[in-house]
Amino acid sequence: MDEDSFPIIFGGLMGLLAGIIGSLIAPWVHWGIEKRKTKRKERIQLLDELRSTVPTVKIQGKEFLASKNYIRIRPFLSTKLTDIIESPNIYHVSKDKNRISKLNSEFLMELDAVEIEWSLGIGKGKNRKKKYYNPDWAGMQITEITNNSGSD
């Protein structure tokens, strides 16, 4: 080997080494990105499913407490709320069938807090700034029937 061929061979070997390392690292990086995308998608789906079922379900009922969605979200809820939901001695009822109960409203507010904590940015966490849950913001339609008696 002469002196002129050493930089060429060294450069070729370094390029080969960089290619080998890159081909080993690229799939690992791609896997990490796909893992994060899947986790985000599953979290959004979980919150959407809970938001759509909460207004129509009895939160303290055995069916809801045993549901896979409640079991999945439970670790992220506040201890205070889970104690109330799971306590057999405290029971919340709504007087008006057209309104979401206070407990359901608090649960939906907790879901908004979880959305913000997870940095999902799907836009439904804006209810967190309020003291009550407006069902129209979550795409739910709650109508109030009023009885107008008398003449105009």
C-alpha positions in Angstrom: 0.0 0.0 0.0 1.3 3.4 -0.8 0.6 6.6 1.1 -2.0 7.9 -1.3 -4.3 4.9 -0.9 -4.5 5.0 2.9 -7.0 8.0 3.2 -9.2 6.3 0.5 -9.3 3.0 2.3 -9.8 4.7 5.7 -12.6 6.8 4.3 -14.2 3.7 2.8 -14.0 1.8 6.0 -15.5 4.7 8.0 -18.3 5.0 5.5 -19.0 1.2 5.8 -18.9 1.4 9.6 -21.3 4.4 9.6 -23.7 2.6 7.2 -23.7 -0.5 9.5 -24.4 1.6 12.6 -27.1 3.6 10.8 -28.8 0.5 9.5 -28.9 -0.9 13.1 -30.1 2.3 14.7 -32.8 3.4 12.1 -35.2 0.6 12.8 -34.9 1.1 16.5 -35.7 4.9 16.1 -38.6 4.0 13.8 -40.0 1.5 16.3 -39.8 4.2 19.1 -41.8 6.7 17.0 -44.4 4.1 16.1 -44.7 3.1 19.7 -45.4 6.7 20.7 -48.0 7.1 17.9 -49.8 3.9 19.0 -49.8 5.0 22.7 -51.2 8.4 21.8 -53.9 6.9 19.5 -54.9 4.4 22.3 -55.1 7.2 24.8 -57.3 9.4 22.6 -59.6 6.4 21.9 -59.9 5.7 25.6 -60.8 9.3 26.4 -63.3 9.5 23.5 -65.0 6.2 24.6 -65.3 7.4 28.2 -66.6 10.8 27.2 -69.3 9.3 25.0 -70.5 6.7 27.6 -70.3 8.8 30.8 -73.4 10.9 30.3 -75.6 7.8 29.8 -74.1 5.5 32.4 -74.4 5.3 36.1 -70.7 5.9 37.2 -71.1 4.1 40.6 -72.7 1.1 38.9 -71.0 -2.3 39.0 -71.0 -2.5 35.2 -69.0 0.8 34.8 -66.6 0.0 37.7 -65.8 -3.4 36.1 -65.4 -2.0 32.5 -62.0 -2.1 30.9 -62.1 1.6 30.2 -62.6 2.5 33.8 -59.9 0.1 34.9 -57.5 1.6 32.4 -58.2 5.3 33.4 -58.4 4.7 37.1 -54.6 5.1 37.9 -54.8 8.6 36.3 -57.8 9.8 38.3 -57.5 11.7 41.6 -57.8 9.6 44.7 -60.6 11.8 46.0 -62.7 11.0 42.9 -62.0 7.3 42.9 -62.9 7.1 46.6 -66.3 8.7 45.9 -67.0 6.6 42.8 -66.1 3.3 44.5 -67.6 4.1 47.9 -70.8 2.1 48.5 -71.8 4.7 51.2 -71.8 7.8 49.0 -74.3 7.8 46.2 -75.0 10.6 43.8 -78.2 11.0 41.9 -79.4 13.6 39.4 -82.8 15.1 40.0 -83.2 16.1 36.4 -82.9 13.3 33.8 -81.9 15.9 31.2 -78.8 16.9 33.1 -75.5 15.3 33.7 -75.1 14.5 37.4 -72.5 16.3 39.5 -70.5 13.1 39.8 -70.5 12.5 36.1 -69.5 16.1 35.6 -66.6 15.8 38.0 -65.5 12.6 36.2 -65.6 14.4 32.8 -63.5 17.2 34.3 -61.0 14.7 35.5 -60.8 13.3 32.0 -60.0 16.8 30.8 -57.2 17.0 33.3 -55.8 13.7 32.2 -55.9 14.9 28.6 -53.9 17.9 29.5 -51.5 15.8 31.6 -50.9 13.5 28.6 -50.4 16.5 26.3 -52.8 15.0 23.7 -54.1 18.4 22.5 -57.3 17.0 21.1 -59.1 20.2 22.2 -61.6 18.7 24.6 -59.5 19.7 27.7 -60.7 23.3 27.5 -63.5 22.4 29.9 -60.9 22.3 32.7 -61.0 26.0 33.0 -64.7 25.9 34.0 -66.2 24.8 37.3 -68.8 22.7 35.6 -68.9 20.5 32.6 -70.7 21.7 29.5 -71.8 18.6 27.6 -72.0 20.5 24.3 -68.2 20.9 24.3 -67.8 17.1 24.2 -70.2 16.7 21.2 -73.1 15.6 23.4 -76.6 17.0 23.0 -78.5 17.5 26.2 -81.8 19.3 25.8 -83.9 20.9 28.5 -87.6 20.8 28.2 -89.4 23.8 29.6 -93.1 24.2 30.1 -94.3 27.6 28.8 -97.8 28.1 30.1 -99.7 31.3 29.7 -100.2 33.8 26.9 -97.4 35.8 25.2 
